[in-house]
């Protein structure tokens, strides 16, 4: 029923997430492919088309990563980067837009390597990400860096180090995905009540969110 091009993409993303909530990765990827088959004909400008194709590859990235298809996930990560770069080249670039682009690229590359257990490689991109975001005068500027660093520390066995990165800013109201790993760290540290509160929140999260779609069933298992 959607008429505007951006609405078609948005609704496809919501539909894809609905499959992820059911752990149906094949269904999610079918939605992505259906959008891929039609996106060129929706009427986007060239810059906007590249932006939306970058979003499409992000949809594939999270679907492939959940299904542990490493090579396909990496292919989507690189395609997303290529489309985002093309979009940037077609727009008027200022310092803030370039900074945000660089921050996103390094964050996603770090996340990809975390998802597939390559923590040393992930840290290389986290270091690059930190060099960008640490210069931003905003209390939330380091949130993504802290979230991903908390995951690296958790998965390499440093529970206390993990919790030092999972700050109060990282809470299930705003970050369902990363809060799941915060709860795992709390559980590993023996703080079961705090962990259970987060797991319960995520397990009962009923809004459309790619973050919740990736971890809601895992939170239910923890309960």
Secondary structure, DSSP 8 states (H G I E B T S, - for coil): ---SHHHHHHHHHHHHHHHHHTT-HHHHHHHHHHHHHHGGGS---HHHHHHHHHHHHHHHHHHHHHTT-HHHHHHHHHHHHHHHHHHHHTS---HHHHHHHHHHHHHHHHHHHHHTT-HHHHHHHHHHHHHHHTTS-STTTTHHHHHHHHHHHHHTT-HHHHHHHS-TT--TTT-HHHHHHHHHHHHHTT-HHHHHHHHHHHHT--S--HHHHHHHHHHHHH-
